[in-house]
Amino acid sequence: MRAPVILLLISCLGVVAAFAVPGWSDLLLLAGPMAVAAAILLLQQPRAQKPQAQPSGPPVILDGSNVMYWKTQTPDLAPVREVIATLQAQGLVPAVIFDANAGHLLQGAYWHHRDFAVALDLPESHVMVVDKGTPADSLILQAARDQGARIVTNDRYRDWLDRFPEARKPGHLIRGGYRKGPLWLDLPKPQA
């Protein structure tokens, strides 16, 4: 970021000198294009993003394709957002894994992890869309195992219990939904 700024300043000084100092008009042939090139470089650089605080706390994996049906039994990101906010308020670090068709179900087009990250206000590293033809369930269970995380879902993963017996342990799968309006999650009560 510094180099284009320095080039722009030097080239602008050259342009000023070319007009101000008699006999230096040829400098304009060099300084003018240099100023334009430096300006283009500055405009093409991505805007500096404010650094996001790195979340800390126990990780929790959301089965995004399951949670998005919780509120209205139709695909909707609102329940996913609400679960994320609830987990973050409890000091937990949510990550979401979606089936490959989740974007099609929500918006009629494929959504990459970047699209979901923006929509959910999560870092890209905390969102995954599995490849077409890949079952998300095994990846969710494996990610939870690798990270020592629990899973937010109403799926029982019965087809995967032999390979992932930890899914049988009480509390490993966090159930949730909406009862007469408000969200509920089977999270342990915070210690006072």
Secondary structure by P-SEA (a helix, b strand, c coil): caaaaaaaaaaaaaaaaaacccccccccccaaaaaaaaaaaaaacccccccccccccbbbbbaaaaaaacccccccaaaaaaaaaaaaaacbbbbbbbccccccccccccccaaaaaaaacccccccccccccccaaaaaaaaaaaacbbbbccccccccccccccccccccbbbbbbcccccccccccccc
